[in-house]
Structure formats: C-alpha cells, structure tokens
Amino acid sequence: MSGHSKWSQIKRQKGVADAKRGQLFTKLGREISVAAREGGPDPDANARLRLAVQRARAANMPADTIDRAIKRASGGEDSALEEIVYEGYGPNGAAILIEAMTDNRNRTVAEIRNAFTRGGGSLGESGCVAWLFDNRGVISVQPNGDDPEEIALKAIDAGADDFRVDDDGVEVYTDPGQVETVREALEREKVAIASAETAMVPKTTLELETKDTVSVLKLMERLEELDDVQRVYTNLELSDEALSQLA
C-alpha cells in the first residue's frame, strides 16, 4: 500500500504494544468534539463526526467516552480548541504536514519546532508543503483471499476515483464526501475494510535510502507523541524495510 496506509498500520501495531490508549483516546475525543461542534451532534447528519466515531470505535474507545465527547461540544467545553496545520521538512527534504488541535498556539508551535529540531528537520512557513498533498477519502482493504483487482473494480463502481493494489492489499481513493458511500457499498459486498477516513495524500512520493527513511519516521513518531498533534503526513515512500525497523 501507499505510505499513508503503511504508516497507519504500523501505528496501530505500536499503539497496542505501547499501551498508549489514554493519549489516543484524548486525541480521538478532541476530534469527535470539534466535529460535533462544527457540524452538529448527530453522526447521521455529520459525515466528519461519523468518521471520527468510527475511528474511535475501531480503537476500542468506550461508548460512554464517545458520548461524553459529543456532549462536551454541545456544552461548549471544548470551545477553546482550534485546528491548525503546520508544515515542515524532515531529513533530506521529506515534506511533513501536521494537523493539530490546541487551546494554546504558543505552546503547540514551540513543541512542534523543538521536535523538528531534535529530529533533524525544520518547521516551515504556511504553504511550503501543503501544495504537495490532496485531501482524499482513503479506504484500506484486506483482500482475505479475494481478487484485489476485483475489489478495486467494485470500489470504482461504487464511486471511487482511483485505487492502488500491491502485496499488502488495496487502497481506495475517493472524494472526501464520498468515503462513507463507497465504504458502505464495499461492506455490502462483504469486502473486509481495515480503515476508512479522510487524509492528506501526497500527489507524488519521494524515495530515500532506508536509513534516511527511518530518520524521517522517527521524526514523525516524535511529532505524533505530542498531545496537541492529531495526525502527521509525509510525501515519503515508506518501504517495508524501513517500517520493520520501527515495529
């Protein structure tokens, strides 16, 4: 699969091993609250909230914790949270895009700048790398014995824009507003969905040597360990060899 799915997969594996559930639930709760604040508390009428709730359930977040996050938005408890995108470069020029939610911009930017510096990268100006990415719906599928090409064709019939097939599975790309429609259509076809979300997908990817790729991955891990950082994206092609060194 592409770098996005490979990175998501390794994070899921490490999340279980490192038992960082508390921090993960905090980040998922923030996403749920902001989604509910922006689009309303009804997941059926709020696609962003629906996807956020699905991600939380996939992470085994308790139902009452999800409900509390939605109610916090209704009560205005998370009104100070704002969404900010930071951009920068990793070692050897890899583009890095960071989505954050914070109630203190100064704290967040200081922590992110420090992480870049310690990881051999640099925080950039707004717009320096965002143009390298598109906002897409991304559905990752495990074939489980089915023909990957057949799965991809079913996705296209359901409204997907594009797909990528490799030894790890199928990655389906959609318009952000169509990710739920395509996911539901594939589920009706008994296709095993590993994840479905909106993400920033690189238009083209950069290949580096394994040791340099590992350096970028370590920087991404450092950034994702920050409480205010929700997601981190890169245009780096993530090889299995490099990812295995982080597993």
HUVENKA-V870622 format. One record per backbone hydrogen bond with DSSP energy under -0.5 kcal/mol. CO is the residue of the C=O (numbers start at 1). NH is the residue of the N-H. E is the energy in kcal/mol with one decimal. If there is no record, write none. Layout:
BEGIN
co=CO nh=NH e=E
co=CO nh=NH e=E
END
This chain:
BEGIN
co=2 nh=6 e=-2.2
co=3 nh=7 e=-2.8
co=4 nh=8 e=-2.4
co=5 nh=9 e=-2.6
co=6 nh=10 e=-2.3
co=7 nh=11 e=-2.0
co=8 nh=12 e=-2.0
co=9 nh=13 e=-2.1
co=10 nh=14 e=-2.4
co=11 nh=15 e=-2.5
co=12 nh=16 e=-1.4
co=13 nh=17 e=-1.8
co=14 nh=18 e=-3.2
co=15 nh=19 e=-0.7
co=15 nh=20 e=-1.0
co=20 nh=24 e=-2.0
co=21 nh=25 e=-3.1
co=22 nh=26 e=-1.9
co=23 nh=27 e=-2.2
co=24 nh=28 e=-2.7
co=25 nh=29 e=-2.7
co=26 nh=30 e=-2.1
co=27 nh=31 e=-2.1
co=28 nh=32 e=-2.4
co=29 nh=33 e=-2.6
co=30 nh=34 e=-2.7
co=31 nh=35 e=-2.3
co=32 nh=36 e=-2.5
co=33 nh=37 e=-2.4
co=34 nh=38 e=-2.5
co=35 nh=39 e=-2.4
co=36 nh=40 e=-1.9
co=41 nh=43 e=-0.8
co=42 nh=45 e=-1.3
co=42 nh=46 e=-0.7
co=43 nh=46 e=-0.6
co=46 nh=50 e=-2.4
co=47 nh=51 e=-2.3
co=48 nh=52 e=-2.2
co=49 nh=53 e=-2.7
co=50 nh=54 e=-2.0
co=51 nh=55 e=-2.3
co=52 nh=56 e=-2.1
co=53 nh=57 e=-2.6
co=54 nh=58 e=-2.3
co=55 nh=59 e=-1.3
co=56 nh=61 e=-2.6
co=57 nh=60 e=-1.9
co=62 nh=66 e=-1.9
co=63 nh=67 e=-2.4
co=64 nh=68 e=-2.0
co=65 nh=69 e=-1.8
co=66 nh=70 e=-1.8
co=67 nh=71 e=-2.4
co=68 nh=72 e=-2.2
co=69 nh=73 e=-1.1
co=70 nh=74 e=-1.4
co=71 nh=75 e=-2.1
co=72 nh=77 e=-2.1
co=72 nh=78 e=-0.6
co=73 nh=76 e=-0.9
co=76 nh=79 e=-1.3
co=78 nh=81 e=-1.5
co=82 nh=102 e=-2.2
co=84 nh=86 e=-0.5
co=84 nh=100 e=-2.8
co=86 nh=98 e=-3.1
co=87 nh=124 e=-3.0
co=88 nh=96 e=-2.5
co=89 nh=122 e=-2.5
co=90 nh=93 e=-1.5
co=91 nh=94 e=-1.0
co=94 nh=90 e=-3.3
co=95 nh=235 e=-1.2
co=96 nh=88 e=-2.2
co=97 nh=233 e=-3.0
co=98 nh=86 e=-2.5
co=98 nh=100 e=-0.5
co=99 nh=230 e=-2.9
co=99 nh=231 e=-1.6
co=100 nh=84 e=-2.3
co=102 nh=82 e=-2.4
co=104 nh=108 e=-2.1
co=105 nh=109 e=-2.7
co=106 nh=110 e=-1.8
co=107 nh=111 e=-2.2
co=108 nh=112 e=-2.5
co=109 nh=113 e=-2.5
co=110 nh=114 e=-2.1
co=111 nh=115 e=-2.0
co=112 nh=116 e=-2.3
co=113 nh=117 e=-2.4
co=114 nh=118 e=-2.6
co=115 nh=119 e=-1.7
co=116 nh=121 e=-3.2
co=117 nh=120 e=-1.2
co=122 nh=89 e=-2.7
co=125 nh=128 e=-1.9
co=127 nh=131 e=-0.5
co=129 nh=132 e=-2.3
co=130 nh=133 e=-1.9
co=132 nh=203 e=-3.1
co=134 nh=136 e=-0.7
co=134 nh=201 e=-3.1
co=136 nh=199 e=-2.9
co=137 nh=174 e=-2.3
co=138 nh=140 e=-0.5
co=138 nh=197 e=-2.1
co=139 nh=172 e=-3.1
co=140 nh=194 e=-2.9
co=140 nh=195 e=-1.3
co=141 nh=143 e=-0.6
co=141 nh=170 e=-2.1
co=143 nh=146 e=-1.8
co=146 nh=148 e=-0.5
co=147 nh=151 e=-2.1
co=148 nh=152 e=-2.5
co=149 nh=153 e=-2.1
co=150 nh=154 e=-2.0
co=151 nh=155 e=-2.0
co=152 nh=156 e=-2.2
co=153 nh=157 e=-2.4
co=154 nh=158 e=-1.4
co=155 nh=160 e=-2.5
co=156 nh=159 e=-1.4
co=162 nh=173 e=-2.8
co=164 nh=171 e=-2.8
co=166 nh=169 e=-1.0
co=169 nh=166 e=-2.2
co=170 nh=141 e=-3.0
co=170 nh=172 e=-0.5
co=171 nh=164 e=-2.1
co=172 nh=139 e=-2.6
co=173 nh=161 e=-2.4
co=173 nh=162 e=-1.7
co=174 nh=137 e=-2.9
co=175 nh=178 e=-2.4
co=175 nh=179 e=-0.6
co=176 nh=179 e=-0.7
co=178 nh=182 e=-2.5
co=179 nh=183 e=-2.3
co=180 nh=184 e=-2.6
co=181 nh=185 e=-1.9
co=182 nh=186 e=-2.4
co=183 nh=187 e=-2.4
co=184 nh=188 e=-1.9
co=185 nh=189 e=-0.9
co=186 nh=191 e=-2.4
co=187 nh=190 e=-1.7
co=191 nh=193 e=-0.8
co=192 nh=142 e=-1.8
co=192 nh=194 e=-0.6
co=195 nh=140 e=-2.3
co=197 nh=138 e=-3.6
co=199 nh=136 e=-3.0
co=199 nh=201 e=-0.8
co=201 nh=134 e=-2.6
co=206 nh=237 e=-3.1
co=209 nh=213 e=-2.6
co=210 nh=214 e=-2.7
co=211 nh=215 e=-1.5
co=212 nh=216 e=-1.8
co=213 nh=217 e=-2.4
co=214 nh=218 e=-2.4
co=215 nh=219 e=-1.6
co=216 nh=220 e=-2.4
co=217 nh=221 e=-2.5
co=218 nh=222 e=-2.2
co=219 nh=223 e=-2.3
co=220 nh=224 e=-2.5
co=221 nh=225 e=-1.3
co=223 nh=226 e=-1.6
co=226 nh=229 e=-1.1
co=228 nh=101 e=-2.5
co=228 nh=230 e=-0.5
co=231 nh=99 e=-2.6
co=233 nh=97 e=-2.4
co=235 nh=206 e=-2.6
co=236 nh=238 e=-0.6
co=237 nh=239 e=-0.8
co=239 nh=243 e=-2.3
co=240 nh=244 e=-2.3
co=241 nh=245 e=-0.7
co=242 nh=245 e=-0.8
co=243 nh=246 e=-1.7
co=243 nh=247 e=-1.0
END
